[in-house]
Amino acid sequence: MGATSHQAGAAGRALTADRPASVRNVVLVGHSGAGKTTLVEALALTSGAVNRAGRVEDGTSVSDYDEIEQRRHRSVQLSLVPVEWAGIKINILDTPGYADFVGELRAGLRAADAALFVVSASDGIDGATRMVWDECEAVGMPRAIVVTHLEAARADYAQMTDICGEIFGGDDPDAVLPLYLPLHGPAGADGHAPVTGLLGLLSRRVHDYGSGERVERDPDPAELALIDAARSRLIEGIIAESEDEGLMDRYLAGADIDLKTLVDDLERAVARGTFHPVLMAAPAADGARQGLGTVELLELITGGFPTPLERAPITVTSPDGTPRPAAGCDPAGPLLAEVVKTSSDPYVGRVSLVRVFSGTLRPEQAVHVSGHGLADRGHEDHDLDERTGALTSPFGKQQRILGQCVAGDLACVAKLTRAETGDTLSAKEDPLLMEPWPMPEPLLPLAIEAHSKADEDKLSQGLARLVAEDPTMRLEQNPHTHQLVLWCLGEAHQDVALERLRSRYGVQVDPVPHRMSLRETFGAKATGRGRHVKQSGGHGQFAICEIEVEPLPPGSGIEFVDKVVGGSVPRQFIPSVEKGVRAQAARGLATGHPLVDVRIILRDGKAHSVDSSDAAFQTAGALALREAAADAAIHLLEPVAELDVLVPDEYVGPVMSDLAGRRGRVVGTEQAGAGRTRVRAEVPEIEIDRYAVDLRSVSHGTGRFTRAYARHEAMPAPIADKVREQTEKGSRLT
């Protein structure tokens, strides 16, 4: 890439863009520990956005500034870091690398126009990163790769670039090639030679960072030999993607292709998403202004990554579903923006990070909020008007005031009290709705209870705010177990949710064992007699009924049949018996779980002309059912789930073995694209309470699954005995 002069410092001022062409939106992708946040800090330093490595005026990081992130030393949320280079505003979206926070990654991908994959030279590329690459490829998102951790003793840049070509290149490894080779300094006492500069393959220039400042010079003969050995393959890879079909013929005929033509073709191929350059980067040494490779990376982003104008027009509808013309990136067009992240500030209140796709967003502007199809996760649909507060540009913990946000740019909006992540913002007089991006289904349950009465009073509001910030979380009030359950993506997701409730919203909750929705049924026919006779002055209570209970097929529920002959139970009290029987069935008989799949037949009974009543026959019906259960075999039924597991082919065996160990029945397997298999199984829900965590371990982070309730079926006797034992001790199965 061409050389660009170092930027003047941008620290302390809000970065604005007056046109989409002067914006680049880039999302950083990579596994936890790959060095994304360190890279963001290095780019901020090189661009002059901060005056020392990765720190703003208050001494905090530009990216991992949240208190939870600082305590955990791990990114747990999407953060926006705007920097400026060559007159271009670059919105860097730093995403968490841990799988539990994939919702934040999805939001970053939605807001960005290009992706920068960060891979560690010492740790390699994990399966989850490969999957995200495939997702970007499916939608044609431009991508580049930056290799970090070059200082590690076992780092091998050449080997890593080959691995990137094999994994990311697929059928065309020449579409993934390095633009630079490392320049090594003298080896240290441990024999490791540090990387002190870059050898430019296109420019045939050396970018030497050894002095702490980037210095360009001509290569010496040994360096030139290294450059020329790798240069031909890079040129052929670039020309293969050129729009000039005759360029390859001229090159193969021996013509010298000028540098400008190569750079222009490279930038066009990167912007189209057909060529993916590999670069390297490292943080700045103490006292240095520039990190290794950061200038080259900023040049690639500004010159090779697409502008928002190159993004395909956004498909929109009216909130009622009526199709509307697609919205292009035009600051003068109709307003169309999307909330990509929601957070809470103790002083400002709710803050919404929005990407503007069309029009221009201004402070104190009346907007329509539409969204967002996640009612099943506790996020109500929105179709209402609000007024924006101040527009700001985030920089670490700071918020710098903006006058406007044009199409293609991102900004934070205050005072949108109802808007949530995924909602669409549009003009009040012209409401629009964007289709929400796909969110992963939370499948790890966390049952909670308020720690104290004071916490119970604040729990509802705290949970509402927590769920509003995170659409990957689902809040459930289970009607069968009466538990409050937070469904999360993993254990780290659970821990962060509890920590946010405690530290941000002042609500202390206690995790409790998650209960299964078990059921009871009769194993054979049984009879019971309910006698409720009391005389205590005045009107007494008199009701006797005799019932017969017989099991029904699964899914039948409870069937009540009146077969009373001769009026032994007066007609007006038949419904009373049924009501009492059904009430007792709902309370359970042996373990406190509801009774299902039985037919209850009322055969006979007795009544008193004065003392019989509705309440008396309800009580007698309940007593009759309890007596029938006392001498019968009561079977416990457990819920069974249909599991759909998608894994790479190499993990099919371990996954099927694991399912078998969970009492699962594999009902089928089928190919689901290149190198992936779908495994369908039926597994008792009690065995998959932690499957979201366990599948990640079995498949090395590459497996996904969905689950759906299938039916209840009989629980094996040893497990049922354990339930009864726990019930006798006053506890429930967990």
C-alpha positions, 0 to 999 in steps of 0.5 A: 500500500502507499505511504501516508504521513503520520496523522496529527493528534486527534485526542480530546476531540469528537470525530465527525463525518460530513459525508459517507465517503469519509467513513469506514466501519470495521469490526474486529473478530477473533478468539479471546486472547488473540489481541483485539483490544491491544490492537485497538489501543495500538491503532488509537495511539498511531492515529493520535487519538490517545497520547499514550498506549491505549489510554484516554485522559482519565487513564482508562483503556479506549476499549475495555473500560467497563468495570466488569471487563477490567475485573475479568481482564476480558472483553464482554461487550461490543465497544466503539473506538473512532479514530481518524487517518488520512482524513477518514473517520474509522469506526473500530468495533471491538467485539468479545472473542468468547463464545458466550458473548456472540450476540455482541459479535453479531451486533458488530457484524451488523454495524460494520462494512468490513471485518478484520480477523485478528489471529495469534501467531502463537495460538492459531485459529479456533473453530469459532473464528472459522465459522464467523469467516464462513458467515462473512463469506456467505454475505460477501463482507470484505475481510482482511487478516492481521497476525498478532503476538509476533513476540512469542517465542513459538511465533512463526509468521510464515507458517501462520500465513500458510494456515490462513491460506488453507483455512480461510482461502478454501478452494483458492488459497491464493486469495489469502496472501501476505502484503508484508514479510517480517524484518527480524532484528538481532536474536536475543539470549533466548535465540528469538529474533524480534520483528522490528519492521516490515518488508513491503512486497508490492512497494519493495520498500522496508518499513523499519520500526526499530527506532520506535518511529516508522522509517522507510528505506530501500532494502539491502540485497538479502532483504530484496531477495526475500521480497522478490521470492514472495512477490510474484505469488502476491502479484498473480493473486491480485491480478487474478482478481483484477477487472482488467482481463488482459492484465494477467496476459501482459504480466505472464508475457513479462510486462512490468505492472506499475505499482499504482495499478497493482495497488488500485486492483488490490484495493478494489479486490479487498473492497469487493471481498474477493481478496483477503490480505494478511498483515501483521501488527504489534503494540508500540514499544515504550515511548514509541508513537507507532506500533509495528504494522499499525500505519500499514493497517490504517492505510489498508482500512482507509484505502482498501475497505469499502465506504458505506456507499458501497453497501447494498441498499437496505431492505425495509418495510412499514411496521405493518409489513408493507414493502417499501423502497430499499434505503440507500446510503444518502444523508439527504434520504429518509431516516433509517437507523438501527440500535446495535447496542443498548447500555445504561449510564448511571448519570445519563440513563439508557444510551443507544449505539446506533448505525445510521444507514440512511438520512441524518440523525440529529439531537432532540429529533422526533423519531419512530421506534419499531421492533423487534420480534423477540417477544418470546425472550421478554422483549416486547414489540415496539411501535412508538414515537420518542425524541432523541437526546444528545448525540455523542461519540464514545471514546472509552468512558467519555462521551464527546458531543456530536452535532449530527450523524450522517448516513454510514456513521455511528453515534450514541443516542441518549434518552431513548427510554423504550428503544432496545437492541435491534430496534429501527429508528426512522422518521416519525412521519414515515415509519420504517422497519428493518429485519432484525439480524439473527440472534443465537438462542440462549439455551443455558438456564439460570434459576434465580431468587431475590436475596432479600425483601429489598432486592425483591422490590428492585428485581423486576426493574433490574431484570427488565433493564438487563434484558433490554440491553442484551437480546441474547438473554431470555427471561422466563417465569416458568408456569409449571415450576414457578421459578424465575429463569434467565436463559443465557449462552454460557456460564460466563454470560450467566456470571456477567448477568449476575454481576451487572444486576449487583453492581449496576442495578443494585440487585442481589440474587441467589442462583438456585437449582433449576427444576424440571417440569415433571409429571405423574401418572397412574401405572395401572387401574385403581379405585378410591373412596373419598369421605368428607363427613363433619358435624360441628353444630349448625350445618355440617359437611357431608360428601362421599364419592367413589372413583375409578382411575385408569391410565391413558396414552401419553398426551391425553391430559385428564379426562373426567367421566360421570357414570353415576347411576340412580342419582346417588350423587346429585347432578348439581354436585358432579361438577364439584367432584370434577373440580376437586379431582382436577385441583388435586391432580394439579397439586400432584400425588406422590412428588408434588408434580401435576397428574396427567394422562388418566381417565377419572370415572365417578362411579358412586357416592352419597349425599345429604339433603342438608349438609352436602355442598359444593365445597364438601364434594370438592374435598371428597373428590380430592380425597378419593383421588389421593386414596386411589394413588395410595395403593397404585403405582405412580409413574414419574414422567420427565420432559423429552426434548428434540435436539438438533445438533450441527457439528463439523464431521470430525466431531460427529462420533464424540457428539453421538457418544455423548448423547448416548451417555445422556440417555439420548436416542439418535433418530437421524443424521444428515449432511448439512453443507460441506464438512458439517453434519446434522445430528437429530436426537431425543434426549430427556431434558434433565440430561441437557440442562448444561448441554450448551456448555458441554457441547462447546467442550466436545466440539471445541467450540464449533457445535451448535444446537437447538432444542424443542419440547417433544413430550413427557415419557416415563422416567427410569425407576432408579431416577424416579426413586431418587426424586421420591427420596428428595421429595420426602426430604422436602426438596425438588429434583434439580 
